[in-house]
């Protein structure tokens, strides 16, 4: 059964870039529409490549001018870049035409069909497309992992760095590990965005932590439904033995859903659904 990982977008309005006449050129408008902030810091590129540890096939959403594309290929990956901007796609395709490890496709990454062979995703992704790209990755059966340069706020929320956990992370946790990587300052991009970025690492687990996808989804979605104001109140509407399960998982009786660690949800599933 296809699993729903719907989630919100945390894109921010970026600083307006104006030309000397006080208006925007067509390229300025294209950059804003496509949420383009190009990675220009070589050290930042190296951090992304190190985190990705690329091998085999790597899909790159939004390669832009190719800074990360060439670095991934130099590290040994076969890179397939999807660039929505026709001008940038044409330029990068021309530059890589004779490169044996790089192919460029003009088109929307999130509309692409996932490869049948195992593959990874790595990229400095457009802020405005973060949610759709992450959702695509989580749904792709052959994905081994994703290394994504996102807004730092988004990466922190998805990895529990604020002390709270999101539905997206918890619902996908039995199949994917989420980790917060290095911070990449806004000065590493052109145009300079209004916020810092961070490397978000999503890795498929060798073996799922639970075997019942449907029962896991039902449990987690009920808990996040908010009925009664606590996880206990929400789960007691459907399950027996909730108090015993909460004690086994180390969850307080009055805990709100965002404070329950994904690992504790696994214990709850084992006690209530297994």
Kinemage of the C-alpha trace (Angstrom):
@kinemage 1
@onewidth
@group {chain A} dominant
@subgroup {mainchain}
@vectorlist {calphas} color= white
{ca unk a 1} P 0.000 0.000 0.000
{ca unk a 2} L 1.350 3.421 -0.871
{ca unk a 3} L 2.124 5.347 2.283
{ca unk a 4} L 1.152 8.977 2.650
{ca unk a 5} L 4.015 11.180 3.816
{ca unk a 6} L 2.222 14.487 3.243
{ca unk a 7} L 3.792 17.357 5.135
{ca unk a 8} L 4.108 21.099 5.207
{ca unk a 9} L 6.604 23.330 3.514
{ca unk a 10} L 8.965 25.532 5.477
{ca unk a 11} L 10.083 27.822 2.652
{ca unk a 12} L 10.756 31.454 3.572
{ca unk a 13} L 10.528 34.580 1.495
{ca unk a 14} L 13.991 35.402 0.290
{ca unk a 15} L 15.516 38.838 -0.045
{ca unk a 16} L 14.501 40.690 -3.161
{ca unk a 17} L 17.223 41.129 -5.751
{ca unk a 18} L 16.801 44.284 -7.829
{ca unk a 19} L 18.787 45.573 -10.767
{ca unk a 20} L 20.020 49.116 -11.170
{ca unk a 21} L 16.734 50.182 -12.779
{ca unk a 22} L 14.717 49.109 -9.738
{ca unk a 23} L 13.030 46.162 -11.478
{ca unk a 24} L 13.843 42.513 -12.112
{ca unk a 25} L 15.309 40.998 -15.238
{ca unk a 26} L 13.735 37.824 -16.695
{ca unk a 27} L 16.591 35.815 -15.115
{ca unk a 28} L 15.879 37.433 -11.730
{ca unk a 29} L 12.246 36.420 -12.026
{ca unk a 30} L 13.195 32.892 -13.076
{ca unk a 31} L 15.518 32.499 -10.074
{ca unk a 32} L 12.795 33.641 -7.705
{ca unk a 33} L 10.102 31.489 -9.309
{ca unk a 34} L 12.326 28.393 -9.242
{ca unk a 35} L 13.773 29.204 -5.807
{ca unk a 36} L 17.338 29.185 -7.127
{ca unk a 37} L 20.273 29.778 -4.790
{ca unk a 38} L 23.459 28.404 -6.301
{ca unk a 39} L 26.136 26.806 -4.135
{ca unk a 40} L 29.386 28.700 -4.743
{ca unk a 41} L 31.480 27.692 -1.722
{ca unk a 42} L 33.887 24.870 -2.546
{ca unk a 43} L 34.154 23.800 1.091
{ca unk a 44} L 30.372 23.516 1.328
{ca unk a 45} L 30.356 21.369 -1.801
{ca unk a 46} L 32.967 19.107 -0.226
{ca unk a 47} L 30.845 18.755 2.928
{ca unk a 48} L 27.822 17.654 0.899
{ca unk a 49} L 29.862 15.142 -1.105
{ca unk a 50} L 31.453 13.761 2.060
{ca unk a 51} L 28.040 13.325 3.670
{ca unk a 52} L 26.625 11.681 0.541
{ca unk a 53} L 29.566 9.269 0.096
{ca unk a 54} L 28.340 8.735 -3.472
{ca unk a 55} L 28.641 5.482 -5.352
{ca unk a 56} L 26.600 3.981 -8.148
{ca unk a 57} L 23.664 5.944 -9.523
{ca unk a 58} L 22.927 9.323 -7.902
{ca unk a 59} L 19.985 11.496 -8.912
{ca unk a 60} L 20.485 15.229 -8.417
{ca unk a 61} L 17.427 17.497 -8.218
{ca unk a 62} L 18.147 20.987 -9.534
{ca unk a 63} L 21.851 20.806 -10.453
{ca unk a 64} L 21.819 24.432 -11.570
{ca unk a 65} L 25.279 25.440 -12.742
{ca unk a 66} L 26.764 22.038 -11.890
{ca unk a 67} L 29.024 22.764 -8.904
{ca unk a 68} L 27.798 19.717 -6.998
{ca unk a 69} L 27.218 17.681 -10.158
{ca unk a 70} L 30.871 17.593 -11.128
{ca unk a 71} L 31.978 16.970 -7.529
{ca unk a 72} L 29.658 13.959 -7.204
{ca unk a 73} L 30.959 12.541 -10.480
{ca unk a 74} L 34.571 13.111 -9.434
{ca unk a 75} L 33.811 11.138 -6.257
{ca unk a 76} L 32.764 8.152 -8.375
{ca unk a 77} L 29.018 8.522 -8.867
{ca unk a 78} L 27.019 8.224 -12.060
{ca unk a 79} L 25.009 11.442 -11.865
{ca unk a 80} L 21.620 12.004 -13.438
{ca unk a 81} L 20.611 15.634 -12.974
{ca unk a 82} L 17.075 16.971 -13.368
{ca unk a 83} L 17.002 20.698 -14.107
{ca unk a 84} L 13.711 22.531 -14.546
{ca unk a 85} L 15.245 25.785 -15.794
{ca unk a 86} L 15.614 25.348 -19.581
{ca unk a 87} L 18.523 27.782 -19.862
{ca unk a 88} L 20.534 26.129 -17.080
{ca unk a 89} L 19.641 22.654 -18.327
{ca unk a 90} L 20.918 23.517 -21.785
{ca unk a 91} L 24.130 25.033 -20.494
{ca unk a 92} L 24.916 22.139 -18.173
{ca unk a 93} L 24.046 19.557 -20.829
{ca unk a 94} L 26.468 21.257 -23.222
{ca unk a 95} L 29.233 21.298 -20.608
{ca unk a 96} L 28.751 17.620 -19.749
{ca unk a 97} L 28.006 16.222 -23.191
{ca unk a 98} L 31.261 14.287 -23.337
{ca unk a 99} L 31.394 13.445 -19.634
{ca unk a 100} L 31.051 9.671 -19.147
{ca unk a 101} L 29.468 9.909 -15.684
{ca unk a 102} L 27.001 12.799 -16.052
{ca unk a 103} L 23.648 13.042 -17.823
{ca unk a 104} L 21.313 16.028 -17.640
{ca unk a 105} L 17.549 15.885 -18.111
{ca unk a 106} L 15.471 19.000 -18.627
{ca unk a 107} L 12.460 18.457 -16.422
{ca unk a 108} L 10.907 18.300 -12.968
{ca unk a 109} L 12.625 15.835 -10.643
{ca unk a 110} L 9.407 15.158 -8.737
{ca unk a 111} L 7.691 14.086 -11.972
{ca unk a 112} L 10.427 11.596 -12.853
{ca unk a 113} L 9.939 7.846 -12.586
{ca unk a 114} L 12.195 6.313 -9.952
{ca unk a 115} L 14.917 4.011 -11.346
{ca unk a 116} L 14.468 0.293 -10.898
{ca unk a 117} L 18.048 -0.166 -9.751
{ca unk a 118} L 19.224 0.990 -6.310
{ca unk a 119} L 20.048 4.692 -6.307
{ca unk a 120} L 20.692 7.655 -4.034
{ca unk a 121} L 19.616 11.285 -4.214
{ca unk a 122} L 21.895 14.224 -3.473
{ca unk a 123} L 21.437 17.889 -4.141
{ca unk a 124} L 21.209 21.518 -3.175
{ca unk a 125} L 17.465 21.500 -3.578
{ca unk a 126} L 15.194 24.524 -4.122
{ca unk a 127} L 13.741 25.645 -0.807
{ca unk a 128} L 10.234 25.926 -2.244
{ca unk a 129} L 10.316 22.326 -3.517
{ca unk a 130} L 11.704 20.708 -0.361
{ca unk a 131} L 8.501 19.000 0.733
{ca unk a 132} L 7.767 17.538 -2.694
{ca unk a 133} L 11.323 16.294 -3.161
{ca unk a 134} L 11.459 14.650 0.264
{ca unk a 135} L 8.064 13.073 -0.320
{ca unk a 136} L 9.243 11.683 -3.675
{ca unk a 137} L 12.327 10.199 -2.016
{ca unk a 138} L 10.350 8.491 0.731
{ca unk a 139} L 8.054 6.872 -1.823
{ca unk a 140} L 10.807 5.566 -4.138
{ca unk a 141} L 11.278 1.790 -3.587
{ca unk a 142} L 14.864 1.735 -4.842
{ca unk a 143} L 16.125 4.690 -2.829
{ca unk a 144} L 19.069 3.838 -0.581
{ca unk a 145} L 19.406 7.319 0.871
{ca unk a 146} L 19.093 11.050 0.289
{ca unk a 147} L 21.575 13.788 1.142
{ca unk a 148} L 19.778 17.095 0.771
{ca unk a 149} L 20.862 20.661 1.370
{ca unk a 150} L 17.714 22.272 2.794
{ca unk a 151} L 16.759 25.202 4.957
{ca unk a 152} L 18.319 24.613 8.363
{ca unk a 153} L 14.968 25.091 10.076
{ca unk a 154} L 13.426 22.318 7.978
{ca unk a 155} L 16.334 19.940 8.637
{ca unk a 156} L 16.199 20.617 12.379
{ca unk a 157} L 12.447 20.012 12.558
{ca unk a 158} L 12.648 16.747 10.663
{ca unk a 159} L 15.485 15.393 12.827
{ca unk a 160} L 14.024 16.330 16.218
{ca unk a 161} L 16.657 18.976 16.893
{ca unk a 162} L 14.069 21.259 18.504
{ca unk a 163} L 13.067 18.508 20.916
{ca unk a 164} L 9.903 17.713 18.981
{ca unk a 165} L 9.193 15.137 16.290
{ca unk a 166} L 7.066 15.582 13.176
{ca unk a 167} L 4.539 13.192 11.689
{ca unk a 168} L 6.664 12.820 8.555
{ca unk a 169} L 9.676 11.608 10.522
{ca unk a 170} L 7.763 9.317 12.863
{ca unk a 171} L 5.652 7.769 10.111
{ca unk a 172} L 8.719 6.935 8.008
{ca unk a 173} L 11.015 6.032 10.927
{ca unk a 174} L 10.769 2.228 10.709
{ca unk a 175} L 12.121 2.434 7.156
{ca unk a 176} L 14.323 5.544 7.231
{ca unk a 177} L 16.849 7.067 9.608
{ca unk a 178} L 16.898 10.888 9.719
{ca unk a 179} L 20.021 12.808 10.762
{ca unk a 180} L 21.089 16.445 10.891
{ca unk a 181} L 24.363 17.163 9.136
{ca unk a 182} L 26.611 20.203 8.865
{ca unk a 183} L 25.295 23.740 8.848
{ca unk a 184} L 25.938 25.611 5.604
{ca unk a 185} L 25.820 29.380 6.039
{ca unk a 186} L 23.807 31.595 3.735
{ca unk a 187} L 27.011 33.223 2.512
{ca unk a 188} L 27.793 30.000 0.633
{ca unk a 189} L 25.075 30.755 -1.934
{ca unk a 190} L 24.394 33.234 -4.704
{ca unk a 191} L 22.042 34.990 -4.572
{ca unk a 192} L 22.430 35.049 -0.795
{ca unk a 193} L 19.222 33.690 0.819
{ca unk a 194} L 17.706 35.072 3.998
{ca unk a 195} L 18.313 31.896 6.040
{ca unk a 196} L 21.058 29.342 6.651
{ca unk a 197} L 20.965 25.809 5.282
{ca unk a 198} L 21.935 22.410 6.636
{ca unk a 199} L 22.629 18.957 5.265
{ca unk a 200} L 19.730 16.588 5.882
{ca unk a 201} L 20.584 12.888 5.717
{ca unk a 202} L 17.842 10.318 5.118
{ca unk a 203} L 19.015 6.698 4.979
{ca unk a 204} L 17.007 3.566 4.320
{ca unk a 205} L 17.438 1.012 7.078
{ca unk a 206} L 18.829 -2.437 6.155
{ca unk a 207} L 15.739 -3.992 7.742
{ca unk a 208} L 12.475 -2.281 8.789
{ca unk a 209} L 11.918 -1.797 12.497
{ca unk a 210} L 8.298 -2.970 12.161
{ca unk a 211} L 6.640 -5.466 9.838
{ca unk a 212} L 3.114 -4.076 9.697
{ca unk a 213} L 3.083 -0.926 7.562
{ca unk a 214} L -0.680 -0.473 7.744
{ca unk a 215} L -0.921 -1.028 11.504
{ca unk a 216} L 2.041 1.314 12.070
{ca unk a 217} L 0.472 4.050 9.982
{ca unk a 218} L -2.872 3.713 11.749
{ca unk a 219} L -1.231 3.872 15.182
{ca unk a 220} L 0.903 6.914 14.410
{ca unk a 221} L -1.810 8.844 12.611
{ca unk a 222} L -4.208 8.241 15.479
{ca unk a 223} L -1.601 9.499 17.933
{ca unk a 224} L -0.972 12.607 15.874
{ca unk a 225} L -4.712 13.159 15.476
{ca unk a 226} L -4.732 15.171 18.689
{ca unk a 227} L -7.875 13.726 20.283
{ca unk a 228} L -7.832 14.433 24.013
{ca unk a 229} L -4.652 16.527 23.952
{ca unk a 230} L -2.209 13.704 24.779
{ca unk a 231} L -0.885 10.534 23.172
{ca unk a 232} L -2.529 8.503 25.924
{ca unk a 233} L -5.951 10.010 25.309
{ca unk a 234} L -5.652 9.580 21.556
{ca unk a 235} L -4.571 5.927 21.675
{ca unk a 236} L -7.066 4.854 24.348
{ca unk a 237} L -9.860 5.603 21.869
{ca unk a 238} L -8.902 2.471 19.903
{ca unk a 239} L -6.357 0.330 21.759
{ca unk a 240} L -6.392 -1.655 25.001
{ca unk a 241} L -3.411 -1.766 27.343
{ca unk a 242} L -2.274 1.745 26.482
{ca unk a 243} L -1.026 2.574 29.981
{ca unk a 244} L 1.122 -0.565 30.107
{ca unk a 245} L 2.513 0.199 26.648
{ca unk a 246} L 3.330 3.784 27.635
{ca unk a 247} L 5.227 2.595 30.697
{ca unk a 248} L 7.198 0.096 28.598
{ca unk a 249} L 8.113 2.847 26.129
{ca unk a 250} L 9.037 5.338 28.842
{ca unk a 251} L 6.349 7.808 27.775
{ca unk a 252} L 4.677 10.030 30.380
{ca unk a 253} L 0.926 9.672 30.740
{ca unk a 254} L 0.366 13.306 29.803
{ca unk a 255} L 2.979 13.497 27.023
{ca unk a 256} L 1.992 15.423 23.911
{ca unk a 257} L 2.622 13.699 20.609
{ca unk a 258} L 5.536 15.837 19.446
{ca unk a 259} L 7.608 14.878 22.489
{ca unk a 260} L 7.422 11.130 21.848
{ca unk a 261} L 10.634 9.867 20.242
{ca unk a 262} L 10.212 7.698 17.131
{ca unk a 263} L 11.946 4.842 18.949
{ca unk a 264} L 9.283 5.017 21.639
{ca unk a 265} L 6.642 4.718 18.945
{ca unk a 266} L 8.255 1.443 17.889
{ca unk a 267} L 7.796 0.097 21.417
{ca unk a 268} L 4.188 1.294 21.432
{ca unk a 269} L 3.577 -0.534 18.169
{ca unk a 270} L 5.163 -3.725 19.530
{ca unk a 271} L 2.914 -3.612 22.607
{ca unk a 272} L -0.331 -2.494 20.962
{ca unk a 273} L -0.245 -3.887 17.428
{ca unk a 274} L 2.203 -6.769 17.235
